[in-house]
Amino acid sequence: MTSSSKSGMSCSGQEIEVRTMLAPELGRVMWRKSTYSGGGSGGGDCVEIAELSEDIAIRDSKDSNGNALRFGPESWAGFVTGLVNLPQP
């Protein structure tokens, strides 16, 4: 799969690379929704993830026909670590 654009961002002080994937590139991807957000088809606000051959894709569950973000393994690990380490309100 190819990606339409690439950008860098910082998460918990670590630079991570994120690629945007256009919706037509995602036709045969199997998506999973978190059980923490209601899971199943009636889930609320959440994201869905898909395991690609070497990367992870993430998209808004409310926009299943929209684009997605694609993370390489190191970038995904940095992104998840940044989420886990967010200060609690």
Beta strands, then each sheet from edge to edge (+ up, - down):
strand 1: 5-11
strand 2: 14-21
strand 3: 32-33
strand 4: 47-51
strand 5: 56-60
strand 6: 68-71
sheet 1: 1+ 2- 6+ 5- 4+ 3-
end
